[in-house]
Amino acid sequence: MKIETNNLNAEFYLASLALGILEAMKQQVIHPEVGIWSLGRVQSLDQIQDTSVISDELKYVIGCFDEIDVWSSLDPKNAFEKQQTMIEELKAICLEILKKLSYKNMSLTIKLSMSDYDLN
């Protein structure tokens, strides 16, 4: 599967995706490790960090996906509580990002291809 959108829409779609993954982790529908690998390990993470199209706030959120599971090894006794706190903070940032966006200039369209897509 491959999803494409205009760069003007990237902030909306990535913030929405991050928010959904964070909520699923909070509700314990998915393990934090799944969340990390779903967005924190995006193949083009360097491109996200280097672009001016994505806000620093969203870059921060995406960068933090890698840190959510770290509490399991650093402080196993309090890991769940610390993960939940971090997830809530990141969700709040995503919601603020979505509130600040100007939707007037966005087409909010995506192109979805369900054909096989090779990452190599």
N, C-alpha and C positions, 0 to 999 in steps of 0.2 A: 504494500500500500504506500502511496505517496500523497502528501497534502501540500498544495502550493497556495500562496496568497500574496497579495501586494505587500511590499514592505510597510506601507502606511497602516496596514492591518496587523502587523506582527505583534505589536505591544498588546493589543486586545486579545488575540488568540493565545499567545504565550502566557499572559496573566490569567486568562480563564482556565487554561490547561493546568497551570501551577496551582491555582485555587482548588480545582477539582481533585487533584492528586493529594494536596494537603488535607482536604476534608476527608478523603477516603482513609488517609493515614490516621487522622484524629479519631475517626469512627472505628478504627481497627479493622476496616474492611480489607486493607492491604497493609503488609508489614512495611515499616520505614525503609527497609532495604530495597523493596520493590519500587518505592517512590524515588529513591536515589537513582536507581538504574533507569527509571523511566524518563526523567527530565534532567537530572544532575549529570548524566553521562551522554548528553546529546552529542552526536558525532561532530557537529560543527560548533561546539561550545566556544572555541577560540573566536569564531566569527561573531558570535553573540557578544562576547566580551569586547571585541574591537569595533563594533558598529555604533554609529550615533543614532541609529533608528530605534534602538532599545534604551529605555531610561536606566539610569544608574540604580534606581530602586529595584527594577525588575532583574537587572544583572545581579544585584545582591541576593535577591530571593533565589534565583536559579543557582547561584554559587553556594548558597546555604543548604541546598538539598543534599549535598555531599556530607554535611556535618550533622544532620539530624540523627543518624544512627551511631555516631561517635560516642554518645553517652552510654551506650550499652557496654562498651569496653572500659570507659573512664570511670563510670560510677554506676555499676550494675544495680545497686540497691535503689537508687533514685532515678534511674534512666527513664522510666516511663513518664514520670512527672516532668522531668526536664525536656523530654521530647515533646510532650503536649504543650508546654509553655512556648517552646520555640516554634512549633507548628502554628499556634495561635498568633504569635507575633508576625510570622510570615504571611498568614492568611489576611491579617489586618493590612499589611502593606499591599497585598494584591488587590484588596477591595478599594484602597485609596487610589491605586493606579487606575483601576477601572472607573472610579468616580471622576477622575481628573481628565480622562480622555475626551477629545472633541469628536463626537461621532458624525458630525456634519460632513467632514471630508472623507470619511471612510466608506468604501463600497461594501465592506463586510461580506465579501464573497471569497470562497475557497474553491479550488479545483481539486477534486478527489479522484485518484486513480486506484482502482482495486487490482490492477495487474501486478504481477510479481515485480518487486523492486529490489535490486541487488545493491547492497551498501558498498561493495568493493569497487 
